[in-house]
Amino acid sequence: MNEFDIENQDDQKIASADSSRRAAKWFNYGTIVAAIIPVPLFIFWTGLSMLIYALNKHHPNPMVGNYTQKAAYRFYGVAGASVAVAVFFPPHIIYYLVVWAIAALILIPASLRDIYLINHDAWHDVVIEPHKPFADLESI
């Protein structure tokens, strides 16, 4: 059997509880760092967070997807509201600093709370069933 022969691979893989817990915390860690150092990290995190969301939303452990989705809704909501409000500001730095402080006051405590909940939640290993291409067509 060739190692690249996808149709004949029957070995199951396991997503460990530790790796699932770690993956669930990624979005919150990125949000905290981006909120502490907003320029330029907030802008870069907005792009990188989409990749983290896409990777973790469909994680084999559904708890990872739930925690990631909750963190993403919070981050994108605050970021979107900040942009919508900042459009109408005059060109003075103090207004932007106030919006950044409000965003940090919302994002950092909520992300820390999520990390606490993730650390204290019951995580279990998840068995990943191998994908069988065209398995549903075999019965026809």
Stockholm file with secondary structure:
# STOCKHOLM 1.0

chainA/1-140         MNEFDIENQDDQKIASADSSRRAAKWFNYGTIVAAIIPVPLFIFWTGLSMLIYALNKHHPNPMVGNYTQKAAYRFYGVAGASVAVAVFFPPHIIYYLVVWAIAALILIPASLRDIYLINHDAWHDVVIEPHKPFADLESI
#=GR chainA/1-140 SS CCTTCGGGCCCCEEECHHHHHHHHHHHHHHHHHHHHSHHHHHHHHHHHHHHHHHHHHTCSSHHHHHHHHHHHHHHHHHHHHHHHHHTTCCSCHHHHHHHHHHHHHHHHHHHHHHHHHHHHSCCCCEEECCCCTTGGGTTC
#=GC SS_cons         CCTTCGGGCCCCEEECHHHHHHHHHHHHHHHHHHHHSHHHHHHHHHHHHHHHHHHHHTCSSHHHHHHHHHHHHHHHHHHHHHHHHHTTCCSCHHHHHHHHHHHHHHHHHHHHHHHHHHHHSCCCCEEECCCCTTGGGTTC
//
